[in-house]
Amino acid sequence: MKFCKKYQQYLADQEQNDLPGVGFKKLKKLLKKCRKDHHFHQTNNIIGDAATAIHHQPCPNQCSVCDGTFFPALLNEMSAVVGCFNERARKLLELHLASGVRKYVIWLKGKLRRDHACLIQEGKELVTYALINATAIRKILKKYDKVHYSKQGQVFKSQAQSMHIEILQSPWLCELMAFHINLRETKINSQMSSALFEGCTLKSNDDKLFLMCELFDSVNLSFELTCSICLDTVFDPVSLTCGHIFCYMCACSAAKVTTVDGIKAANPTEKCPLCREAGVFEGTVHMEELCALLNRSCPEYYAERLRTERIERLKQAKEHWDSLGRAFVGV
């Protein structure tokens, strides 16, 4: 089955879930119509063999029809898709990590009591939703470049990444991968959990840890779990809105705030240490599933980091309260 039909069937099956999607078929028709219109206007002015030759030329690089309709429509659809995925993944993981009374309150708010099997099924559906839409976006941009003999599709993809609407960049996808491994190795037997990710593993390569997953249609995900500030495996990891992952204390240091103030208190002008994008600290995601996975996988390393970071946090707390005390008495 061709991908277009496969994708349309997926959207039809998910219609009751009210999930936004990419207008793959509509955008594909737009590209086809644009190419036909261009060929028609060109061949009206050329006769004979020259007309036959021009009939096979692509749509021009600067096309008002495509550029004025194609990219704005795709941008809106990508924003809706990634927004929906992030929100649903956040709620699912919040439910999994909750405990005691808080978990029952969340269940009651959702008007549905869910067990771990339901969590796995919902996680599987979210991952499928993210990946099939990522594939649709990749294919339609490739089609655009083929029609136009250009690289505008790849440029648009880079712009989408800088706008944080590239779904494979979402920290919640990394969290869902860690969520699967945590369930597989703790509360749920492998037979129940294997449906979520077939090839999701935590691997070590040259003393560096990677969260990796082999998925359908040649889509492979890999998240390096080394903090680029301290150059160790991330401890108490957080993801900035640009998608880069750091240790919490390292991120606080880069943002020029203390752990007492919290990372979200960073000045909006502060930049990511890697990509140098400003304003990335306010929307920081604390990656609790990944933290639990690494804590269980590297117990000795995490115990040592916990000991040293407690000392540093106590030192920062003492300096903070001392400065408040001096300010209060006017010293």
HELIX and SHEET records of a PDB file:
HELIX    1   1 PHE A    3  ASP A   13  1                                  11    
HELIX    2   2 GLU A   15  ASN A   17  5                                   3    
HELIX    3   3 PHE A   24  ASN A   44  1                                  21    
HELIX    4   4 ASP A   49  ILE A   54  1                                   6    
HELIX    5   5 SER A   64  VAL A   65  1                                   2    
HELIX    6   6 CYS A   66  PHE A   70  3                                   5    
HELIX    7   7 PHE A   71  LEU A   97  1                                  27    
HELIX    8   8 GLY A  100  LYS A  109  1                                  10    
HELIX    9   9 HIS A  116  HIS A  148  1                                  33    
HELIX   10  10 GLN A  152  SER A  162  1                                  11    
HELIX   11  11 ILE A  167  GLN A  169  5                                   3    
HELIX   12  12 PRO A  171  GLU A  185  1                                  15    
HELIX   13  13 SER A  190  SER A  193  1                                   4    
HELIX   14  14 TYR A  248  ALA A  255  1                                   8    
HELIX   15  15 ILE A  263  ALA A  265  5                                   3    
HELIX   16  16 GLU A  288  SER A  297  1                                  10    
HELIX   17  17 PRO A  299  VAL A  329  1                                  31    
SHEET    1   A 3 THR A 201  ASN A 205  0                                        
SHEET    2   A 3 LYS A 208  GLU A 214 -1                                        
SHEET    3   A 3 ASN A 220  GLU A 224 -1                                        
SHEET    1   B 3 ILE A 245  CYS A 247  0                                        
SHEET    2   B 3 PRO A 237  SER A 239 -1                                        
SHEET    3   B 3 VAL A 285  HIS A 286 -1                                        
END                                                                             
